[in-house]
């Protein structure tokens, strides 16, 4: 991570590619290899949009269209004991899989070696048959040693479980009272991401979602229709224009919820590291584009902010003492990151009135760049 990111990251944390992520990715690639060899395809969910489902297996049936089945993969020797494959889950994931609109496979493998068998089970069916495990446990899933994930099972028992691809059940669950259910079924929109109905569903949720965690994922998902700088959906321009049109009426209340979601994450916390600016020379002050780490949900949220807000609207929020300090700090960072402009004198007045050290630091940072822009 660029050293300047650490000034604005919680506890100075850096982002690293962990061994667990590498192992998980290798396991996913092994599943994809087996599926392709059987004549079918995997639709993998991007890691940052993973809400309890790693992806889908799509079976193309002549004359009947595509059929889907969801899956969650677990890779590594820690998922095995003397009795075989074993995954210890939590009530949140079990509940989501139990209520998922289509069957969910649990696929477990020890490593990515070509000769190592993979094991699977219908997790959704098992949990529905044993609902008490969700609340009271034991929350352990054990794929049978007789259920190997291979071409034979993919073209037999697993294919029989797959259901026609239809986003209609998802639309209903996206308004479920449970925040966990709403978040988990968002993944089922991914295969339909370039259809207008999926765009409409997510846009509607942006105006109603109350969970900051869910809203952060929704905003990151939606930003990809705007040629997200890290990972777009490769949708055509008509879908992108449609996505813009659906959120053109973003209210101030919607923007405040966006700012709350922007802050509530390990990548961007309380911004207290910004106070280092008081000990920095001009040459050391971090660039506005370095204030948000690449590839984080915050970068996606910034793209939504670019489409729905203006310099005057963000300045109004920054001035408003009734708005939380965290939301005002997020507005300051976004103002700089998005390249907006204002008179440095406006920021100087705010600095004099602001008792919060972190906010004063961020305003000082922003004023520096407004002065630099004024010179050019």
N, C-alpha and C positions, 0 to 999 in steps of 0.2 A: 504494500500500500504506500502511496505517496506520503511523505512525512507530514504534509500539510493536512491530510485527512485526519490525522490523529488529534489535531487541534480542535476538531469539531466532533470527535467520536467519544462515546461513553467510555470512561476509564482508560482512554488511550488505546483501546483494543485495535488490533489489526486483523485483517481477513486473510486466512491461510487455507490452502487446499488440504484438508485433513485426510489422514489415512482412511477414515471411515467413509468419506465421500468418494475416494478413489475406489475402494472395495465395492461400494454400492453401485457405482457407475459400471465397473467391470461385470458385476452380476447382471445388470440390466442389458449390457451388450451380449452376454451369453444367452439370455432369454430371447433377445431379438434374433440371434443367430439360429437358434433352434426353431423359432417360429418361421423365419424366412425359408429355412430348409424344408419345412412342412408345407410351404406354398401360401403362407399368410403373412400379415404384416403387423408390426408393433407401432402404435402411436404413443410415443413417450411424452409425458407431461414435463415441461421445463421445471427444473428443480425449484426455482423461486416461486412457481405456481403450484407446487405439490401441496395438496391439502389432505393427504392420507391415501391417495391413489397415485401409483407410479406411472400408470399408463393403461392402454387398452390394446387388446388383440382384436384385429378386424378380420373377419372371415367373409370373403366374397362368394356369395351363392348365386349362381346363374339364375336370372329370372326373378329373384327375390330381393336383390340389393344386398347391402352389407349388413353383417351382424356383428355385435360388439360384446366383449366381456372385459371387465376391469380387472386389474391385478395390482398387488402390492408385493414387492420382492424383498427378500432378506438374504444377504450374502455374507458368509464368514463362518469360521469354525465355532464361534460363540453361539450360533443358532442350532447347535447339535449337542446332544448328551448321549449317554450310553444306550438310550432307547431309540435314538434317531433324531429327526428334525423337530425343533421346538421353538416357538416364538411366544414370549411373554409380552402381552400388550397392555393397554390401559382402557378404562371405561370409555373415554372419549372416542378412540379409534374403533372399538368394538361396536359402540352405538352407531357410529357413522356407517360402518360396513353393514350392519344389520338393516339399516334403513335406506341403503343405497338403491337407486332405481334399477340397476342391473346387477347380476351376480358379480361377486368379487372373489378372485382367486388369491390365495396366499401361496407364493412360490418361494421355496427355500433351497439354497445351494451352499455348499461349503466353500467353494472357490470358483474361479473362472476357468479351471482346467477343462479341456474338451472331454476328458474321460470321466469327469465327476458327475454323478447323476443329480438331477433336479427333482424336487418333490413338490406336489401341489395338493391343495384341498379347496373345496368350495366354502370359503370362510363365511359368506353371508348365510348360506343354508345352515351351517353348523351353529352359528350364533342364534339364528331364529329358532332352532330346535332346542337350544339351551339358553334361553333369555336371562336366566338368573346369573349367568357368568358376567354379564355386563355390570351389574351393581355389586354383587357379593363375591364374585370370583369362584374358583381360580380362573384368572384371565389368561389361560394358556391355550394355544392352538398347536396341534400336532398333526401335520400332514402325514398320512400313512406311508410306510416304506413301500407299499405296493402301488402307490400312485406316483409314477414317474412322469415328469413333464418332458414329452418327446413327441415325435411326429405321429405316433400311433394314438396317443391320448388327445393330441390337438385335433386330429381328424376324426376322433371318436367322441369320448365322453365330454371333453371340454367344448367341442364344437356344438354338441347337443345342448349345452347350457347357455350358449350365446343367444342374445336376443336381438331382434331387428333394431337398427340404429334409429332412434327417435328421441328428440329432445323434449317432447311434451311432458313426460313425467318430471323432468328436471324443473320445468317452469313452475310447477306446483310446489316442489320442495324448496325452491329458492325463497319462498315466503314462509317457511316453517318457523314456528316459535323458537326453536332451538338454534342458537348462533352456530353451534358446531355442525349441525345438519346443513344449514345454509352454506357454510364454508366448504364442506366436503363435496356437495353436489355441484359446486362451481366447476370442478374438474370435468364433469360430464359435458359441459358446454365446449370444452376445448376441441373435440372432433368437429364441432359445428361452428367453429369460431369465425368462419368467413361467410356465414349465412346471416341474413338480416334479422332473423328472429333472435339469434344469439346476441347480436349487438343490442337489440332493443331490450332484452331481458337484463343485461348487465347495466345498461344506461338507467333503466328504471330502478335497479337496486342502489345505484350511486346516490339516489335521492332519498332512499328509505333506510339503508343499512345503519344500524345503531352501534354495532361492535367496531371499535377502531381497528382491531386485528383483521376482521373481515373486510372492512372498507379499504385498508391498505392493500390487501390482495386484489380486490376488485379494481382499484385505481391502477395498480400495476398491470393487471390484465388488460384493462381498457386502453392504457397508454400505447399498447402495441398496435392499435389501429392507426396511430399517428406516426408510424415509422419510428417506434421506440429506438433510441440510439444503440441499445445493446441487442435487442431481439424483437423484430417485428413479426407480424403474422403473415407477411407476404400476401396481403389481401389487395384486391384491385382498388383503384382510386375512388370508384363509386361507393364502396363500403366505407372507406376512410372518410369521405365527405358526409356520408350518412351518420357515421359515428360522431363527427363534429357537430352536426345539426341537432343531435339528440341531447347534447349537454350545453347548448348555447344559452339556455336560461338558468344557468347555475346561480343560485341565490347566495347572499352573504352568509346565511346559515349553513348552506352546503359547503361554502369555502372554509368556514370555521371548522367544520367536521373534517375536511381535507387536511387542514393544518394540524389538527389533533392526531390524525392518523400518520402524518408525516413524522411527528416526533416520537411516537410510541414504538420504538424499535431499537434493537441492540446497535444498529449502525449509526443512529442519530439519537442521542439521549438528551441530557440536560444542557449541552453545549458549553459547559463550564470551562472546557479547554480553551475557549476563545479568549479568555482573559490574558493569555500569553501575549496578545497583541501589544499590551502596554510595555512589554520588555523587548519588542522587536524593532529592528530598523526597517526602513521603507522597502529595502530589497528583500526582506524576509517575509513580508506580509503575503499570505496565501492568495492566489488568484481566485476570482469568483467561481470559475468552473471547477476548482479543486475543493469547493465547499461541500460537494455531494459526491460520495464515492461511486464510481462507475459500477453498473451492474446491480445496484441495490434497489429495493422498492422505492426509495426516496427519489431516485432518478426518474422512475416511471411517474411518480406523483408530480414531479416538477413539470413533466410534459403535459399532464392534465392541467396544471395551474397555468401553463403558458397559453392554453386554449380557452380558459374560462375566466381569467382575471385580468386586471389592468394595474398600472403603477398607482393610480389614484386610489383604487380599492384596497390594495395592500398597505398603502400609507395610512389610510383611514383606520385599518385594523391595528397597525403599529402604534398609532396615537391613542387608541381606545383603552383606557385604564380598566374598563370592565371586562376586557378580554384577558384570558390567562397569559402569564408571562411566557409559557412554553409556546403557545400559539403565536404570540407576537414575535418571539425569537424565530420561529419557523418562517413567518412572513418576511422578516429581515433577510434571512438566508436566501429565500426564494427570490426576493427582489434583486439581490446581487447576482445570483446564479442565472436568472433569466435575462440579465442585461438591461433591466429597466433603468431609467434615469430620473433624477430629481435634483433640485438645488441643494448643494452642500449645507447652506444655511438652515434648511428645514431639518436636517439631521443634527446640526449643532444645537438647535433649540431642544430637540428631543433628548440629546445627551445630557444637557443641563438639568432636565426635569426628571431623568430616570434614576431611581435609587438602586436598581438591580445591577450588580457588577457585570454579569454576563451580558445583559441587554446593552449596557453601555459599551462593552467591548465589541459586540456585533455591530452596533451603530457606528462606532469608530472605524471599524473595518469597512463598512459600507460607505461612510463619508470619504475615506481615503480613495476609494475607487470612483466615487462621483467627482472628486477633485481631479483625478487622473484623466477622466473622460472630458472634463471641462477644458483641460489643457490641450486636448487634441480635437 
